[in-house]
Amino acid sequence: MTTASAPRPAGWRMIDIVVAAVLAVAFGVAFLAWNALYNWTTPLFAAVPAAQAVMYGVWLLPGVLVGLVVRRPGAALFGGFVAAAVSAFLGSQWGLDVLLSGLIQGAGAELGFALFLYRGWHLPAAVLGGVLAGAGAAIHDIVVYYPDAGPEFKIAFAAFVVLSGAVLGGVGAWLLARALARRGVLAAFESGRDQRRI
Amino acid sequence: MKLLTPVVPDRSAPLGAANPLAKLVAALLLMVALFASLDGVTAGMILVVLLGLLPVSGVSPGALLGRSWLVLFAAVSVAVINTLLAPAQLGPTLLEAGPIRIGADTALNGLALGVRLLAIALAGLLALATTDPVDLADALMQHWRVSPRFALGALAALRLLPSFAVEWQTIGLARRARGINAGRSPVAWLRLMGGRLLSLLVGGVRRATRMAVAMEARGLGSRPCRSAARPQPMRAADWAWIAGALLLAVGAVAVSMLIGTWRPLVGG
């Protein structure tokens, strides 16, 4: 293990890959429950169907979280994609389209960190990642699921997805990453070191 | 948790024996055609052919339905939302209740979108349910030059799935035993779920750290070349699946265009 002041090795270490994948797999499991919950609660949103998108952010969480924990270019994309792949293999009702969603959402989160030049791993970067992941997800979903709905629905849906991405995906991932660091399990990562009080 | 036991693909079935990447590409070709067309004729034709493939998939329809019946809900809700919230109700009045009027053409379009979603989902389900993740990782490394460290790292993480499912239940039971209960408040429920998820993640990261050390100690990825233990060749039959999917995608769109029902995603 390198010390915090040592220069970061160029490529991904094995531990970066496995921890990123394991976090994503855990979320793949959580997605199954969330997918079912999303379907069961659909009638509750009968009056304003677009508002159901407030639940969307959980699907955007793994990309942002893996980015925050692993802190490497490509981590958010990898996390979002693996979580989607796991969910697809376990039999998500959306089939292969989940992979596409996962790629788009992961890419959105990745872009958020890239815009901070992979130097900012703080709350604003996480929220930006969540917002951009939400924006990508909204575009994908409108094309695939709601092409015929009116513009009011499309705008409201996109707004709810982005908002949920910012709150659940961005702030949620940041809180989880901080909580993980506090439990001391991220000792092998830079993300586990800045939190330590001296 | 029945959902967490992956459907075991039957390797002797034609679709189960096909190269995972061939199936993936074939499903993607169909999905592109389905994304681009909004009409029920294109989607319906593809859906019928996919349903016809069920017997050769090696997956029992019951098992497939058991995992994916929720998509029927999604298809219905997509059909309803696209019908009710359309900017204009077209065609003769089908139903009139107070301020709400539903036009027959709009309802038909909504229904078509539901069918389209079913076809999109089934294309992917057939490709994935008949594929073993191990085969997919092997094929990705052999044909698409995916880095073995990433492919095998993801595969190692995937292996933890069953224990994650058990752990999730254990954490829930432990919390219940300590009397932690959300009552009826959804906010408290969400907080509790967050805590439960965190416990799962903490355990997962600990295990991942140990696994990574073990994999590295065994020399994974330390040499540039590695041989394949389980070759995943592209056979003639695999190319035939891709060609067949391309033919179906183009054919369905062409037929729909010829009879004048095709409705493109953009510029319709």
Contacts between the chains, C-beta under 8 A, distances in Angstrom:
chain1	res1	chain2	res2	distance
A	12	B	149	7.3
A	12	B	150	7.8
A	13	B	212	7.6
A	14	B	149	6.3
A	14	B	153	6.8
A	14	B	212	4.5
A	14	B	213	7.9
A	14	B	215	5.6
A	14	B	216	4.4
A	14	B	220	6.6
A	14	B	221	6.8
A	15	B	208	7.5
A	15	B	209	6.1
A	15	B	212	3.9
A	15	B	213	7.3
A	15	B	216	7.8
A	17	B	149	5.7
A	17	B	150	5.8
A	17	B	153	3.7
A	17	B	154	7.7
A	17	B	212	7.3
A	18	B	153	4.8
A	18	B	156	6.2
A	18	B	157	6.2
A	18	B	208	4.6
A	18	B	209	7.7
A	18	B	211	5.3
A	18	B	212	4.1
A	18	B	215	6.9
A	19	B	205	5.6
A	19	B	208	4.4
A	19	B	209	6.6
A	19	B	212	6.9
A	20	B	153	7.9
A	21	B	153	5.2
A	21	B	154	4.4
A	21	B	156	7.2
A	21	B	157	3.5
A	21	B	158	7.6
A	21	B	208	7.5
A	22	B	157	4.4
A	22	B	160	6.3
A	22	B	204	4.6
A	22	B	205	6.6
A	22	B	207	6.9
A	22	B	208	3.8
A	22	B	211	7.8
A	23	B	201	6.3
A	23	B	204	6.6
A	23	B	205	6.9
A	23	B	208	7.8
A	24	B	154	7.9
A	24	B	157	7.1
A	25	B	157	4.5
A	25	B	158	5.9
A	25	B	160	6.0
A	25	B	161	6.2
A	25	B	164	6.8
A	25	B	204	7.5
A	26	B	164	5.9
A	26	B	197	7.6
A	26	B	200	5.4
A	26	B	201	5.6
A	26	B	204	4.9
A	28	B	161	7.7
A	29	B	4	7.1
A	29	B	161	6.7
A	29	B	164	5.2
A	29	B	165	6.4
A	29	B	168	6.7
A	29	B	200	7.9
A	30	B	197	6.1
A	30	B	200	7.9
A	32	B	3	5.4
A	32	B	4	7.4
A	35	B	70	6.8
A	36	B	70	6.4
A	39	B	70	5.0
A	39	B	73	4.6
A	39	B	74	6.5
A	42	B	73	6.9
A	42	B	77	5.3
A	49	B	77	7.6
A	49	B	81	5.2
A	49	B	85	7.1
A	78	B	150	7.4
A	82	B	154	5.4
A	82	B	157	7.4
A	85	B	154	7.7
A	86	B	158	6.4
A	86	B	161	7.2
A	88	B	124	7.0
A	88	B	128	5.5
A	89	B	6	6.3
A	89	B	128	6.0
A	89	B	133	5.7
A	89	B	158	7.5
A	90	B	3	6.2
A	90	B	4	6.4
A	90	B	6	6.5
A	90	B	67	7.8
A	90	B	161	7.4
A	91	B	3	6.3
A	91	B	6	7.6
A	91	B	7	7.0
A	91	B	67	3.3
A	91	B	68	6.0
A	91	B	125	7.4
A	91	B	128	7.9
A	91	B	129	6.9
A	93	B	67	7.9
A	93	B	68	5.0
A	93	B	69	7.6
A	93	B	70	4.1
A	93	B	71	3.8
A	93	B	73	7.9
A	93	B	74	6.2
A	93	B	121	6.4
A	94	B	71	7.0
A	94	B	74	7.5
A	94	B	121	6.0
A	94	B	124	7.4
A	95	B	68	7.4
A	95	B	71	7.5
A	95	B	120	6.7
A	95	B	121	4.1
A	95	B	122	6.8
A	95	B	123	6.7
A	95	B	124	2.8
A	95	B	125	4.4
A	95	B	127	8.0
A	95	B	128	6.8
A	96	B	24	7.5
A	96	B	27	5.1
A	96	B	28	7.2
A	96	B	31	6.6
A	96	B	120	7.9
A	96	B	123	6.5
A	96	B	124	2.4
A	96	B	125	7.5
A	96	B	127	5.8
A	96	B	128	6.2
A	97	B	31	6.8
A	97	B	120	5.5
A	97	B	121	6.9
A	97	B	124	5.8
A	98	B	124	7.4
A	99	B	124	7.6
A	100	B	31	7.6
A	143	B	35	6.6
A	143	B	265	6.6
A	144	B	35	6.5
A	144	B	117	7.5
A	144	B	120	7.0
A	145	B	78	5.1
A	145	B	81	8.0
A	145	B	113	7.6
A	145	B	117	6.7
A	146	B	78	7.1
A	146	B	81	6.2
A	146	B	82	6.0
A	146	B	85	8.0
A	147	B	38	5.6
A	147	B	82	7.3
A	147	B	113	6.9
A	147	B	265	6.1
A	148	B	38	7.2
A	148	B	82	4.0
A	148	B	83	7.7
A	148	B	86	5.3
A	148	B	106	7.6
A	148	B	109	5.5
A	148	B	110	6.5
A	148	B	113	6.2
A	149	B	81	5.9
A	149	B	82	5.4
A	149	B	85	4.4
A	149	B	86	6.5
A	150	B	85	5.2
A	150	B	86	6.0
A	150	B	87	4.0
A	151	B	87	6.7
A	152	B	85	7.6
A	153	B	81	7.2
A	153	B	85	4.4
A	172	B	194	7.7
A	175	B	194	7.9
A	176	B	194	7.7
A	176	B	197	7.5
A	176	B	198	6.4
A	176	B	201	6.9
A	179	B	198	5.4
A	180	B	198	7.3
A	180	B	201	6.2
A	180	B	202	6.5
A	180	B	205	6.5
A	183	B	198	7.8
A	183	B	202	5.0
A	185	B	202	5.3
A	185	B	205	4.4
A	185	B	206	5.5
A	185	B	209	7.4
A	186	B	205	6.9
A	188	B	209	6.1
